[in-house]
Amino acid sequence: MRLIIAKPRGFCAGVDRAIRSVEQALDRYGAPVYVLNNIVHNAHVVEELRDKGAVFVRSLDEVPEGAYLLFSAHGVGPDRWTHAERLRLQVIDATCPLVEKVHHEARRFASKDFTIILVGEEGHDETVGTMGWVPGHVRLSSAGRPL
């Protein structure tokens, strides 16, 4: 049997861009650069970035005031932006442009008082971020779970 491994790594363009953003921030500002949540669902990549000086955190309260913080490709809701501002963090927004488009469209439909059915995983960073932009206008539908 012959096995051919595809390149690049197989990440979407938004995740690839976010990984490069972490690497560029480390080059430009030096370690540590804090990253909210994992930049990608790949332990090998996360560990490589950690070895270079990235610090992955689950809460903004883990980040020292004034530090560099990167929001991952999954995006965040407005509450995280406000919290980061209160902590005077230097935010690097690596939100995927396609995720930003979802946030924009969600806000557009919510402004017309639509109910948005969001298909996603409950608690996932991308789902939480999107729902944060349109509170009260989203019904979450997860695989195997009825509305």
N, CA, C and O atoms as a MOPAC input file, in Angstrom:
PM7 MOZYME 1SCF
protein

 N      0.84600 1    -1.16600 1     0.00000 1
 C      0.00000 1     0.00000 1     0.00000 1
 C      0.89800 1     1.23900 1     0.00000 1
 O      1.94500 1     1.26800 1     0.64700 1
 N      0.46600 1     2.24900 1    -0.73600 1
 C      1.18500 1     3.51400 1    -0.79700 1
 C      0.31800 1     4.58700 1    -0.14400 1
 O     -0.84600 1     4.75500 1    -0.50500 1
 N      0.88600 1     5.30600 1     0.81200 1
 C      0.16700 1     6.34200 1     1.53000 1
 C      0.71600 1     7.70100 1     1.11600 1
 O      1.91800 1     7.94500 1     1.20800 1
 N     -0.16600 1     8.57900 1     0.66100 1
 C      0.23500 1     9.93000 1     0.26300 1
 C     -0.36200 1    10.90700 1     1.26400 1
 O     -1.57400 1    10.92600 1     1.47700 1
 N      0.48200 1    11.70700 1     1.86900 1
 C      0.02500 1    12.68100 1     2.85500 1
 C     -0.09800 1    14.03500 1     2.17400 1
 O      0.84900 1    14.53300 1     1.56600 1
 N     -1.27600 1    14.61500 1     2.28900 1
 C     -1.54800 1    15.90800 1     1.65400 1
 C     -0.91000 1    17.04600 1     2.43600 1
 O     -0.78000 1    16.99200 1     3.65800 1
 N     -0.51700 1    18.07300 1     1.70100 1
 C     -0.01700 1    19.30900 1     2.29700 1
 C     -0.79900 1    20.43900 1     1.68000 1
 O     -1.18800 1    20.29800 1     0.52100 1
 N     -1.06700 1    21.55000 1     2.34300 1
 C     -0.64400 1    21.86100 1     3.69800 1
 C     -1.36200 1    21.02200 1     4.72800 1
 O     -1.96600 1    20.00200 1     4.39400 1
 N     -1.30200 1    21.44200 1     5.97200 1
 C     -1.77300 1    20.63200 1     7.09100 1
 C     -3.24000 1    20.26400 1     7.03700 1
 O     -3.67600 1    19.37500 1     7.76900 1
 N     -4.00300 1    20.91600 1     6.19800 1
 C     -5.41400 1    20.59800 1     6.11800 1
 C     -6.29600 1    21.53100 1     6.92100 1
 O     -7.49300 1    21.27600 1     7.05900 1
 N     -5.73200 1    22.61700 1     7.46100 1
 C     -6.53300 1    23.58400 1     8.19000 1
 C     -7.20600 1    24.51000 1     7.19800 1
 O     -6.70400 1    24.72400 1     6.09500 1
 N     -8.33000 1    25.05100 1     7.59000 1
 C     -8.96600 1    26.06600 1     6.75300 1
 C     -8.08900 1    27.31100 1     6.75300 1
 O     -7.20000 1    27.45400 1     7.59200 1
 N     -8.34000 1    28.19800 1     5.81900 1
 C     -7.52400 1    29.40800 1     5.67700 1
 C     -7.57600 1    30.27900 1     6.92800 1
 O     -6.57300 1    30.89000 1     7.29900 1
 N     -8.73600 1    30.34200 1     7.58200 1
 C     -8.86300 1    31.15900 1     8.79200 1
 C     -8.01000 1    30.65300 1     9.93800 1
 O     -7.40100 1    31.44800 1    10.65400 1
 N     -7.95700 1    29.34700 1    10.12100 1
 C     -7.13600 1    28.76200 1    11.18600 1
 C     -5.66300 1    28.92100 1    10.84400 1
 O     -4.85200 1    29.24400 1    11.71200 1
 N     -5.31500 1    28.69600 1     9.58400 1
 C     -3.93100 1    28.86500 1     9.15600 1
 C     -3.48300 1    30.31000 1     9.40700 1
 O     -2.36600 1    30.55100 1     9.86600 1
 N     -4.36200 1    31.25800 1     9.10300 1
 C     -4.08800 1    32.68400 1     9.33200 1
 C     -3.89800 1    32.95700 1    10.82300 1
 O     -3.00500 1    33.71600 1    11.20200 1
 N     -4.72100 1    32.35200 1    11.66600 1
 C     -4.62300 1    32.56000 1    13.11100 1
 C     -3.30100 1    31.99800 1    13.65800 1
 O     -2.66400 1    32.62400 1    14.50500 1
 N     -2.89700 1    30.84000 1    13.18100 1
 C     -1.62300 1    30.24900 1    13.60500 1
 C     -0.47600 1    31.18600 1    13.23000 1
 O      0.41500 1    31.44600 1    14.04000 1
 N     -0.50600 1    31.68800 1    11.99600 1
 C      0.52700 1    32.63400 1    11.55400 1
 C      0.49700 1    33.91100 1    12.40400 1
 O      1.54300 1    34.50200 1    12.67200 1
 N     -0.69300 1    34.33300 1    12.82500 1
 C     -0.81500 1    35.52700 1    13.66500 1
 C     -0.10600 1    35.33400 1    15.00500 1
 O      0.55700 1    36.24700 1    15.49900 1
 N     -0.24600 1    34.15700 1    15.58500 1
 C      0.44500 1    33.86800 1    16.85200 1
 C      1.95300 1    33.91000 1    16.62300 1
 O      2.68600 1    34.52800 1    17.39500 1
 N      2.41100 1    33.25600 1    15.56900 1
 C      3.85000 1    33.21800 1    15.27800 1
 C      4.39800 1    34.62500 1    15.02300 1
 O      5.47800 1    34.96700 1    15.50400 1
 N      3.66000 1    35.43600 1    14.27200 1
 C      4.10300 1    36.80500 1    13.98400 1
 C      4.10500 1    37.66700 1    15.24700 1
 O      4.99900 1    38.49200 1    15.43600 1
 N      3.11700 1    37.47800 1    16.10100 1
 C      3.07600 1    38.23300 1    17.35800 1
 C      4.27100 1    37.86900 1    18.24300 1
 O      4.87200 1    38.74200 1    18.86900 1
 N      4.60800 1    36.59900 1    18.29100 1
 C      5.76700 1    36.17600 1    19.08200 1
 C      7.05500 1    36.77100 1    18.51600 1
 O      7.93300 1    37.19600 1    19.26800 1
 N      7.16200 1    36.79900 1    17.17500 1
 C      8.34300 1    37.40300 1    16.54300 1
 C      8.42300 1    38.89400 1    16.83200 1
 O      9.49700 1    39.42400 1    17.11900 1
 N      7.28100 1    39.56800 1    16.75400 1
 C      7.24800 1    41.02300 1    16.88800 1
 C      7.35900 1    41.48000 1    18.34900 1
 O      8.10400 1    42.41500 1    18.64300 1
 N      6.62900 1    40.83500 1    19.26500 1
 C      6.54500 1    41.31300 1    20.64200 1
 C      7.31500 1    40.45600 1    21.63300 1
 O      7.55000 1    40.87300 1    22.76700 1
 N      7.70900 1    39.26100 1    21.21000 1
 C      8.38200 1    38.34600 1    22.11500 1
 C      7.38600 1    37.63100 1    23.01100 1
 O      6.20300 1    37.97000 1    23.05500 1
 N      7.88700 1    36.64100 1    23.71800 1
 C      7.03200 1    35.86700 1    24.61900 1
 C      6.87500 1    36.62200 1    25.92700 1
 O      7.77700 1    37.36500 1    26.31400 1
 N      5.77800 1    36.45600 1    26.60400 1
 C      4.64400 1    35.62000 1    26.20300 1
 C      3.61900 1    36.41300 1    25.38400 1
 O      3.47200 1    37.62400 1    25.54500 1
 N      2.93300 1    35.71200 1    24.52300 1
 C      1.72900 1    36.20200 1    23.86500 1
 C      0.62800 1    35.26200 1    24.33000 1
 O      0.74200 1    34.04500 1    24.18700 1
 N     -0.42200 1    35.81700 1    24.87700 1
 C     -1.52300 1    35.01800 1    25.41100 1
 C     -2.53400 1    34.76000 1    24.30400 1
 O     -2.78000 1    35.61600 1    23.45500 1
 N     -3.11200 1    33.57200 1    24.32800 1
 C     -4.11800 1    33.17700 1    23.34400 1
 C     -5.32600 1    32.66500 1    24.11000 1
 O     -5.22500 1    31.75600 1    24.93400 1
 N     -6.48400 1    33.27800 1    23.81500 1
 C     -7.70000 1    32.82000 1    24.48200 1
 C     -8.15900 1    31.52200 1    23.83500 1
 O     -8.46100 1    31.48200 1    22.64200 1
 N     -8.20700 1    30.47600 1    24.62200 1
 C     -8.57900 1    29.13000 1    24.16900 1
 C     -7.54700 1    28.60100 1    23.18700 1
 O     -6.57500 1    29.28800 1    22.87300 1
 N     -7.75000 1    27.40100 1    22.70900 1
 C     -6.80000 1    26.82300 1    21.76100 1
 C     -6.99500 1    27.45000 1    20.38600 1
 O     -8.12400 1    27.66400 1    19.94300 1
 N     -5.90900 1    27.73500 1    19.73400 1
 C     -5.95000 1    28.36700 1    18.42600 1
 C     -6.50700 1    27.41200 1    17.37900 1
 O     -7.07300 1    27.83700 1    16.37200 1
 N     -6.34100 1    26.12900 1    17.62700 1
 C     -6.78000 1    25.09400 1    16.69400 1
 C     -6.98200 1    23.81300 1    17.49300 1
 O     -6.35300 1    23.61100 1    18.53200 1
 N     -7.85000 1    22.96500 1    17.00800 1
 C     -8.09800 1    21.68100 1    17.68300 1
 C     -7.05900 1    20.66100 1    17.20900 1
 O     -7.39000 1    19.66300 1    16.56800 1
 N     -5.79800 1    20.93900 1    17.54000 1
 C     -4.69700 1    20.07800 1    17.15800 1
 C     -3.61900 1    20.23400 1    18.22900 1
 O     -2.92400 1    21.24800 1    18.28400 1
 N     -3.49300 1    19.22200 1    19.07000 1
 C     -2.58700 1    19.29500 1    20.21800 1
 C     -1.13800 1    19.52800 1    19.79500 1
 O     -0.39900 1    20.22200 1    20.49300 1
 N     -0.72400 1    18.96100 1    18.66800 1
 C      0.65400 1    19.10900 1    18.18500 1
 C      0.95300 1    20.57700 1    17.87000 1
 O      1.99700 1    21.09500 1    18.26600 1
 N      0.05100 1    21.24000 1    17.16700 1
 C      0.24000 1    22.65500 1    16.81300 1
 C      0.22200 1    23.52100 1    18.06200 1
 O      1.04700 1    24.42300 1    18.20400 1
 N     -0.70800 1    23.25500 1    18.96400 1
 C     -0.79000 1    24.02500 1    20.20900 1
 C      0.50900 1    23.87600 1    20.99600 1
 O      1.02900 1    24.85900 1    21.52500 1
 N      1.03000 1    22.67000 1    21.07700 1
 C      2.26900 1    22.42900 1    21.82200 1
 C      3.45900 1    23.13000 1    21.17100 1
 O      4.31700 1    23.66500 1    21.87300 1
 N      3.52100 1    23.13500 1    19.84100 1
 C      4.59400 1    23.85400 1    19.13000 1
 C      4.55200 1    25.34300 1    19.45900 1
 O      5.58400 1    25.96000 1    19.72300 1
 N      3.35000 1    25.91200 1    19.44000 1
 C      3.21000 1    27.33600 1    19.74800 1
 C      3.53700 1    27.61400 1    21.20900 1
 O      4.14200 1    28.63600 1    21.53300 1
 N      3.13800 1    26.70600 1    22.08400 1
 C      3.44900 1    26.84600 1    23.51300 1
 C      4.97300 1    26.84700 1    23.70800 1
 O      5.50200 1    27.63000 1    24.49600 1
 N      5.66800 1    25.96800 1    22.98800 1
 C      7.13100 1    25.90500 1    23.08300 1
 C      7.79100 1    27.19500 1    22.61300 1
 O      8.88400 1    27.53500 1    23.06600 1
 N      7.13700 1    27.91100 1    21.71100 1
 C      7.67700 1    29.17700 1    21.19400 1
 C      7.34400 1    30.35900 1    22.11000 1
 O      7.89200 1    31.44800 1    21.93800 1
 N      6.44500 1    30.14800 1    23.08900 1
 C      6.13900 1    31.21700 1    24.03900 1
 C      4.69000 1    31.64300 1    24.10100 1
 O      4.35800 1    32.58400 1    24.82100 1
 N      3.81600 1    30.97400 1    23.36400 1
 C      2.38700 1    31.27100 1    23.46600 1
 C      1.85500 1    30.66800 1    24.76300 1
 O      2.23200 1    29.56200 1    25.15100 1
 N      0.98300 1    31.40800 1    25.41700 1
 C      0.36600 1    30.93900 1    26.65400 1
 C     -1.13500 1    30.85900 1    26.39200 1
 O     -1.77700 1    31.87400 1    26.12000 1
 N     -1.68000 1    29.67400 1    26.47300 1
 C     -3.09900 1    29.45700 1    26.19700 1
 C     -3.88100 1    29.55100 1    27.49700 1
 O     -3.55700 1    28.89600 1    28.48900 1
 N     -4.92900 1    30.39100 1    27.46900 1
 C     -5.72800 1    30.61900 1    28.66800 1
 C     -7.19900 1    30.38500 1    28.34800 1
 O     -7.62500 1    30.51200 1    27.20100 1
 N     -7.96300 1    30.04300 1    29.37100 1
 C     -9.41400 1    29.84300 1    29.21800 1
 C    -10.19700 1    31.07900 1    29.63900 1
 O    -11.36500 1    31.23500 1    29.28400 1
 N     -9.54800 1    31.95400 1    30.39700 1
 C    -10.22600 1    33.13900 1    30.91300 1
 C     -9.31800 1    34.35900 1    30.74800 1
 O     -8.10000 1    34.25600 1    30.89000 1
 N     -9.91200 1    35.49700 1    30.45300 1
 C     -9.12900 1    36.72800 1    30.33500 1
 C     -8.51800 1    37.12600 1    31.67600 1
 O     -7.52200 1    37.84800 1    31.71800 1
 N     -9.10800 1    36.66000 1    32.75800 1
 C     -8.57500 1    36.97200 1    34.08700 1
 C     -7.22000 1    36.30700 1    34.33400 1
 O     -6.53600 1    36.64000 1    35.30200 1
 N     -6.83000 1    35.37300 1    33.47200 1
 C     -5.51800 1    34.73000 1    33.57600 1
 C     -4.42200 1    35.54900 1    32.89200 1
 O     -3.24100 1    35.21900 1    33.00100 1
 N     -4.81000 1    36.61200 1    32.18900 1
 C     -3.86500 1    37.41000 1    31.40200 1
 C     -3.47300 1    38.65000 1    32.20000 1
 O     -4.34400 1    39.37600 1    32.68100 1
 N     -2.17100 1    38.90100 1    32.34500 1
 C     -1.74300 1    40.09700 1    33.07600 1
 C     -2.18500 1    41.37600 1    32.37600 1
 O     -2.20900 1    41.44700 1    31.14700 1
 N     -2.52800 1    42.37000 1    33.15600 1
 C     -2.96400 1    43.65200 1    32.60600 1
 C     -1.92000 1    44.18300 1    31.62300 1
 O     -0.72100 1    44.16900 1    31.90300 1
 N     -2.39600 1    44.65100 1    30.46900 1
 C     -1.53300 1    45.25600 1    29.45700 1
 C     -0.82600 1    44.28700 1    28.53300 1
 O     -0.12100 1    44.71900 1    27.62200 1
 N     -0.99500 1    42.97400 1    28.74300 1
 C     -0.30200 1    41.97300 1    27.93400 1
 C     -0.91500 1    41.87400 1    26.53300 1
 O     -1.99600 1    42.40200 1    26.27100 1
 N     -0.20700 1    41.19400 1    25.65400 1
 C     -0.72000 1    40.90000 1    24.31100 1
 C     -1.61400 1    39.67200 1    24.38800 1
 O     -1.24600 1    38.64200 1    24.95300 1
 N     -2.79400 1    39.80900 1    23.80600 1
 C     -3.77500 1    38.72000 1    23.80400 1
 C     -4.30100 1    38.52500 1    22.39500 1
 O     -4.67500 1    39.48600 1    21.72300 1
 N     -4.32800 1    37.30300 1    21.96200 1
 C     -4.83600 1    36.97700 1    20.63200 1
 C     -6.16200 1    36.24400 1    20.75100 1
 O     -6.27300 1    35.23900 1    21.45300 1
 N     -7.17600 1    36.76800 1    20.04800 1
 C     -8.44700 1    36.05800 1    19.91200 1
 C     -8.30400 1    35.11400 1    18.72600 1
 O     -7.86100 1    35.52700 1    17.65500 1
 N     -8.67000 1    33.86300 1    18.90700 1
 C     -8.45300 1    32.84100 1    17.88300 1
 C     -9.41300 1    32.98300 1    16.70500 1
 O    -10.29200 1    33.84500 1    16.70300 1
 N     -9.23100 1    32.13900 1    15.72400 1
 C    -10.04900 1    32.13800 1    14.50600 1
 C    -11.52600 1    31.92800 1    14.81200 1
 O    -12.38100 1    32.31000 1    14.01300 1
 N    -11.83700 1    31.32600 1    15.95300 1
 C    -13.22800 1    31.04700 1    16.30800 1
 C    -14.01900 1    32.29400 1    16.64500 1
 O    -15.24900 1    32.27100 1    16.63200 1
 N    -13.32900 1    33.38300 1    16.94700 1
 C    -14.00300 1    34.63200 1    17.27700 1
 C    -14.53100 1    34.63900 1    18.70000 1
 O    -14.56600 1    33.61100 1    19.37700 1
 N    -14.94300 1    35.82700 1    19.13900 1
 C    -15.50000 1    36.00700 1    20.47200 1
 C    -16.67600 1    36.97000 1    20.38600 1
 O    -16.85400 1    37.67000 1    19.39000 1
 N    -17.46200 1    36.99300 1    21.43200 1
 C    -18.57500 1    37.93000 1    21.52100 1
 C    -18.10700 1    39.26900 1    22.06900 1
 O    -16.95500 1    39.40300 1    22.48200 1
 N    -18.98400 1    40.25300 1    22.07600 1
 C    -18.61100 1    41.60200 1    22.52100 1
 C    -18.20400 1    41.66300 1    23.99200 1
 O    -17.44600 1    42.55000 1    24.38400 1
 N    -18.69400 1    40.73400 1    24.80600 1
 C    -18.32300 1    40.74400 1    26.21700 1
 C    -16.83000 1    40.53500 1    26.40300 1
 O    -16.23400 1    41.11500 1    27.31000 1
 N    -16.21700 1    39.71500 1    25.55800 1
 C    -14.76600 1    39.47800 1    25.66400 1
 C    -13.98600 1    40.73200 1    25.25400 1
 O    -12.95400 1    41.04600 1    25.84600 1
 N    -14.48300 1    41.44300 1    24.24000 1
 C    -13.83500 1    42.69100 1    23.83000 1
 C    -13.87500 1    43.70500 1    24.96800 1
 O    -12.87900 1    44.37000 1    25.25200 1
 N    -15.02800 1    43.81700 1    25.61500 1
 C    -15.18800 1    44.76200 1    26.71600 1
 C    -14.28000 1    44.39000 1    27.88200 1
 O    -13.64200 1    45.25700 1    28.47900 1
 N    -14.22400 1    43.11500 1    28.20000 1
 C    -13.38200 1    42.62800 1    29.30000 1
 C    -11.90700 1    42.90800 1    28.99400 1
 O    -11.16800 1    43.36100 1    29.86800 1
 N    -11.48300 1    42.64100 1    27.76100 1
 C    -10.09400 1    42.88500 1    27.35900 1
 C     -9.75400 1    44.37300 1    27.46100 1
 O     -8.65000 1    44.74000 1    27.86300 1
 N    -10.70000 1    45.21100 1    27.09700 1
 C    -10.49500 1    46.65900 1    27.18700 1
 C    -10.32000 1    47.08400 1    28.64300 1
 O     -9.45600 1    47.90500 1    28.95300 1
 N    -11.14400 1    46.52300 1    29.54200 1
 C    -11.03000 1    46.84600 1    30.97800 1
 C     -9.65500 1    46.47100 1    31.52700 1
 O     -9.11400 1    47.15400 1    32.39600 1
 N     -9.09900 1    45.37300 1    31.00500 1
 C     -7.78500 1    44.91200 1    31.46200 1
 C     -6.63800 1    45.58600 1    30.69900 1
 O     -5.46800 1    45.28100 1    30.92800 1
 N     -6.98400 1    46.49300 1    29.80200 1
 C     -6.00800 1    47.20900 1    28.97100 1
 C     -5.10200 1    46.24000 1    28.20800 1
 O     -3.89800 1    46.46200 1    28.08200 1
 N     -5.70400 1    45.16700 1    27.70500 1
 C     -4.93700 1    44.18900 1    26.93900 1
 C     -4.70200 1    44.70200 1    25.52000 1
 O     -5.51700 1    45.43700 1    24.96200 1
 N     -3.58800 1    44.30400 1    24.96200 1
 C     -3.25200 1    44.62400 1    23.58000 1
 C     -3.81500 1    43.48300 1    22.72300 1
 O     -3.17200 1    42.44500 1    22.56900 1
 N     -5.00400 1    43.67900 1    22.17200 1
 C     -5.71600 1    42.59300 1    21.48200 1
 C     -5.26200 1    42.47400 1    20.03700 1
 O     -5.16100 1    43.45900 1    19.30500 1
 N     -4.99600 1    41.24500 1    19.65800 1
 C     -4.71500 1    40.88300 1    18.26900 1
 C     -5.89200 1    40.01800 1    17.84600 1
 O     -6.08500 1    38.91900 1    18.36800 1
 N     -6.66600 1    40.50900 1    16.91300 1
 C     -7.87400 1    39.79900 1    16.50000 1
 C     -7.56900 1    38.90400 1    15.30600 1
 O     -7.36000 1    39.38700 1    14.19300 1
 N     -7.54400 1    37.59800 1    15.54700 1
 C     -7.28100 1    36.64000 1    14.47700 1
 C     -8.56400 1    35.91200 1    14.07600 1
 O     -8.51700 1    34.79700 1    13.55800 1
 N     -9.70900 1    36.55300 1    14.32100 1
 C    -10.97900 1    35.93500 1    13.94800 1
 C    -11.00600 1    35.68800 1    12.44400 1
 O    -10.66500 1    36.56500 1    11.65100 1
 N    -11.40900 1    34.50300 1    12.07300 1
 C    -11.52700 1    34.13500 1    10.66100 1
 C    -12.51400 1    35.07900 1     9.97200 1
 O    -13.58100 1    35.35300 1    10.52200 1
 N    -12.18400 1    35.57800 1     8.79100 1
 C    -13.12000 1    36.44600 1     8.06500 1
 C    -14.47900 1    35.79000 1     7.81800 1
 O    -15.49500 1    36.48400 1     7.78000 1
 N    -14.51400 1    34.48300 1     7.65300 1
 C    -15.79800 1    33.80400 1     7.45600 1
 C    -16.61300 1    33.78900 1     8.74800 1
 O    -17.84100 1    33.87200 1     8.70500 1
 N    -15.95100 1    33.68500 1     9.88100 1
 C    -16.63900 1    33.75700 1    11.17100 1
 C    -17.15400 1    35.17900 1    11.38500 1
 O    -18.27300 1    35.37400 1    11.86100 1
 N    -16.33200 1    36.17400 1    11.03100 1
 C    -16.78900 1    37.56000 1    11.12800 1
 C    -18.04200 1    37.78200 1    10.28400 1
 O    -18.94800 1    38.51000 1    10.68900 1
 N    -18.09100 1    37.15200 1     9.11100 1
 C    -19.27000 1    37.27500 1     8.24800 1
 C    -20.50000 1    36.67400 1     8.93100 1
 O    -21.59300 1    37.23200 1     8.84100 1
 N    -20.32600 1    35.54900 1     9.60800 1
 C    -21.43800 1    34.94300 1    10.34800 1
 C    -21.91500 1    35.90600 1    11.43700 1
 O    -23.11900 1    36.07900 1    11.62500 1
 N    -20.98100 1    36.53200 1    12.15500 1
 C    -21.35200 1    37.49900 1    13.20100 1
 C    -22.13400 1    38.66600 1    12.58700 1
 O    -23.15200 1    39.09400 1    13.13100 1
 N    -21.65700 1    39.16600 1    11.47000 1
 C    -22.31900 1    40.28200 1    10.78900 1
 C    -23.74700 1    39.90400 1    10.37300 1
 O    -24.69600 1    40.64900 1    10.61900 1
 N    -23.87900 1    38.74400 1     9.74600 1
 C    -25.20100 1    38.29600 1     9.28400 1
 C    -26.13800 1    38.04200 1    10.46000 1
 O    -27.32900 1    38.34600 1    10.38600 1
 N    -25.60400 1    37.48800 1    11.53800 1
 C    -26.43300 1    37.26100 1    12.72900 1
 C    -26.94700 1    38.59800 1    13.25600 1
 O    -28.12500 1    38.72300 1    13.59200 1
 N    -26.06300 1    39.60200 1    13.33100 1
 C    -26.50000 1    40.92300 1    13.80700 1
 C    -27.52500 1    41.54000 1    12.85400 1
 O    -28.48700 1    42.17400 1    13.28800 1
 N    -27.31300 1    41.34900 1    11.57100 1
 C    -28.23800 1    41.91100 1    10.57900 1
 C    -29.63400 1    41.32200 1    10.74700 1
 O    -30.62400 1    42.05400 1    10.76900 1
 N    -29.71100 1    39.99900 1    10.86500 1
 C    -31.02100 1    39.36400 1    11.01200 1
 C    -31.64100 1    39.65500 1    12.38300 1
 O    -32.85400 1    39.83200 1    12.49300 1
 N    -30.81700 1    39.70200 1    13.41400 1
 C    -31.33300 1    40.02500 1    14.74900 1
 C    -31.89400 1    41.44400 1    14.78000 1
 O    -32.88100 1    41.70400 1    15.46700 1
 N    -31.27400 1    42.36100 1    14.04200 1
 C    -31.77000 1    43.73700 1    14.02200 1
 C    -33.15500 1    43.83000 1    13.38300 1
 O    -33.87600 1    44.80600 1    13.58700 1
 N    -33.51900 1    42.81100 1    12.61100 1
 C    -34.85400 1    42.74400 1    12.00000 1
 C    -35.77300 1    41.85300 1    12.82600 1
 O    -36.86200 1    41.48500 1    12.38400 1
 N    -35.32100 1    41.51100 1    14.03000 1
 C    -36.06600 1    40.71100 1    14.99600 1
 C    -36.33400 1    39.27500 1    14.52400 1
 O    -37.34900 1    38.68200 1    14.88900 1
 N    -35.43600 1    38.72500 1    13.72400 1
 C    -35.53000 1    37.32300 1    13.33700 1
 C    -35.02600 1    36.44900 1    14.47000 1
 O    -34.20100 1    36.87900 1    15.27600 1
 N    -35.52000 1    35.22600 1    14.52900 1
 C    -34.93500 1    34.20000 1    15.38200 1
 C    -33.96900 1    33.42400 1    14.50800 1
 O    -34.32700 1    32.97400 1    13.42000 1
 N    -32.75100 1    33.26900 1    14.98400 1
 C    -31.69000 1    32.61100 1    14.21800 1
 C    -31.51400 1    31.20200 1    14.75600 1
 O    -31.36100 1    30.99800 1    15.96100 1
 N    -31.53800 1    30.23900 1    13.85700 1
 C    -31.24700 1    28.85900 1    14.24000 1
 C    -29.78000 1    28.61800 1    13.91500 1
 O    -29.37800 1    28.60900 1    12.75200 1
 N    -29.00200 1    28.42700 1    14.94700 1
 C    -27.56200 1    28.23000 1    14.80000 1
 C    -27.25700 1    26.75100 1    15.00200 1
 O    -27.53100 1    26.18700 1    16.06100 1
 N    -26.69600 1    26.14100 1    13.98800 1
 C    -26.30100 1    24.73600 1    14.08400 1
 C    -24.85300 1    24.72800 1    14.55200 1
 O    -23.96100 1    25.20700 1    13.85100 1
 N    -24.63100 1    24.18700 1    15.73000 1
 C    -23.28800 1    24.17500 1    16.28700 1
 C    -23.23100 1    23.37900 1    17.56700 1
 O    -24.23700 1    22.85300 1    18.04400 1
 N    -22.04300 1    23.30200 1    18.10900 1
 C    -21.81400 1    22.53400 1    19.33000 1
 C    -21.94600 1    23.46100 1    20.53500 1
 O    -21.26100 1    24.48000 1    20.62600 1
 N    -22.81700 1    23.10100 1    21.44100 1
 C    -23.01700 1    23.90000 1    22.65100 1
 C    -21.69800 1    24.04400 1    23.41000 1
 O    -21.00800 1    23.05600 1    23.66400 1
 N    -21.35600 1    25.27900 1    23.76900 1
 C    -20.13500 1    25.53500 1    24.51800 1
 C    -18.89500 1    25.72900 1    23.66300 1
 O    -17.85900 1    26.14700 1    24.18100 1
 N    -18.96700 1    25.43500 1    22.35500 1
 C    -17.80600 1    25.61400 1    21.48900 1
 C    -17.53000 1    27.10800 1    21.33400 1
 O    -18.46300 1    27.90900 1    21.29100 1
 N    -16.27300 1    27.48100 1    21.25300 1
 C    -15.87400 1    28.88300 1    21.19000 1
 C    -16.59500 1    29.64400 1    20.08000 1
 O    -17.04900 1    30.77000 1    20.28900 1
 N    -16.69800 1    29.03600 1    18.91400 1
 C    -17.33300 1    29.71100 1    17.77800 1
 C    -18.82800 1    29.92900 1    18.01800 1
 O    -19.37000 1    30.98000 1    17.67600 1
 N    -19.47600 1    28.94900 1    18.59700 1
 C    -20.89800 1    29.05100 1    18.90900 1
 C    -21.13700 1    30.10900 1    19.98200 1
 O    -22.03600 1    30.94000 1    19.85300 1
 N    -20.34100 1    30.07500 1    21.02900 1
 C    -20.48000 1    31.03700 1    22.12300 1
 C    -20.26000 1    32.45500 1    21.60800 1
 O    -21.00500 1    33.37200 1    21.95300 1
 N    -19.23300 1    32.62800 1    20.78000 1
 C    -18.94500 1    33.94700 1    20.22800 1
 C    -20.08100 1    34.47400 1    19.37800 1
 O    -20.48200 1    35.62900 1    19.52400 1
 N    -20.60400 1    33.64500 1    18.49500 1
 C    -21.69700 1    34.06700 1    17.62100 1
 C    -22.92900 1    34.41300 1    18.44100 1
 O    -23.56200 1    35.44300 1    18.20900 1
 N    -23.27000 1    33.56700 1    19.39300 1
 C    -24.45500 1    33.81700 1    20.21600 1
 C    -24.30200 1    35.08900 1    21.04000 1
 O    -25.29000 1    35.75400 1    21.34900 1
 N    -23.07100 1    35.42600 1    21.39500 1
 C    -22.82200 1    36.63000 1    22.18000 1
 C    -23.16800 1    37.92100 1    21.44300 1
 O    -23.48000 1    38.93000 1    22.07500 1
 N    -23.11400 1    37.89500 1    20.13400 1
 C    -23.43300 1    39.09400 1    19.35200 1
 C    -24.92800 1    39.32500 1    19.22700 1
 O    -25.35300 1    40.44200 1    18.93200 1
 N    -25.73800 1    38.29100 1    19.44400 1
 C    -27.18600 1    38.42200 1    19.22700 1
 C    -27.98400 1    37.76400 1    20.35300 1
 O    -28.80900 1    36.88800 1    20.09300 1
 N    -27.74800 1    38.17700 1    21.59800 1
 C    -28.45600 1    37.52800 1    22.70800 1
 C    -29.96500 1    37.64200 1    22.54600 1
 O    -30.50400 1    38.68600 1    22.17600 1
 N    -30.62000 1    36.53300 1    22.83600 1
 C    -32.07300 1    36.50200 1    22.75400 1
 C    -32.61900 1    36.23100 1    21.36700 1
 O    -33.83300 1    36.12000 1    21.18900 1
 N    -31.74200 1    36.12400 1    20.38000 1
 C    -32.19900 1    35.90700 1    19.00500 1
 C    -31.76300 1    34.56100 1    18.43300 1
 O    -31.99200 1    34.29200 1    17.25400 1
 N    -31.14000 1    33.71400 1    19.24600 1
 C    -30.57700 1    32.46500 1    18.73200 1
 C    -31.19500 1    31.26000 1    19.41800 1
 O    -31.38300 1    31.23100 1    20.63400 1
 N    -31.50200 1    30.27700 1    18.60300 1
 C    -31.83600 1    28.94000 1    19.11100 1
 C    -30.76100 1    28.02200 1    18.58400 1
 O    -30.51800 1    27.95700 1    17.37900 1
 N    -30.12200 1    27.31400 1    19.48700 1
 C    -29.01000 1    26.44300 1    19.12300 1
 C    -29.52000 1    25.04600 1    18.80100 1
 O    -30.30100 1    24.46100 1    19.55200 1
 N    -29.06700 1    24.53400 1    17.68500 1
 C    -29.39400 1    23.16800 1    17.28300 1
 C    -28.08600 1    22.39700 1    17.16700 1
 O    -27.26900 1    22.68300 1    16.29200 1
 N    -27.88900 1    21.44200 1    18.03000 1
 C    -26.69800 1    20.59600 1    17.98300 1
 C    -27.07600 1    19.27100 1    17.35500 1
 O    -28.24200 1    18.87600 1    17.36900 1
 N    -26.09300 1    18.59000 1    16.80900 1
 C    -26.31400 1    17.29400 1    16.18200 1
 C    -27.00600 1    16.35400 1    17.17000 1
 O    -26.55600 1    16.18300 1    18.30300 1
 N    -28.08000 1    15.76400 1    16.73300 1
 C    -28.79700 1    14.80600 1    17.55500 1
 C    -29.68600 1    15.42400 1    18.60900 1
 O    -30.33500 1    14.70100 1    19.36500 1
 N    -29.73400 1    16.75500 1    18.68100 1
 C    -30.54800 1    17.41500 1    19.68800 1
 C    -31.59500 1    18.27600 1    18.98100 1
 O    -31.23700 1    19.18300 1    18.22900 1
 N    -32.84900 1    18.01300 1    19.20400 1
 C    -33.88500 1    18.81200 1    18.53200 1
 C    -33.93300 1    20.22800 1    19.09100 1
 O    -33.48200 1    20.49900 1    20.20300 1
 N    -34.50500 1    21.13200 1    18.27000 1
 C    -34.71400 1    22.50400 1    18.73600 1
 C    -35.73100 1    22.44800 1    19.80700 1
 O    -36.09000 1    23.48100 1    20.37200 1

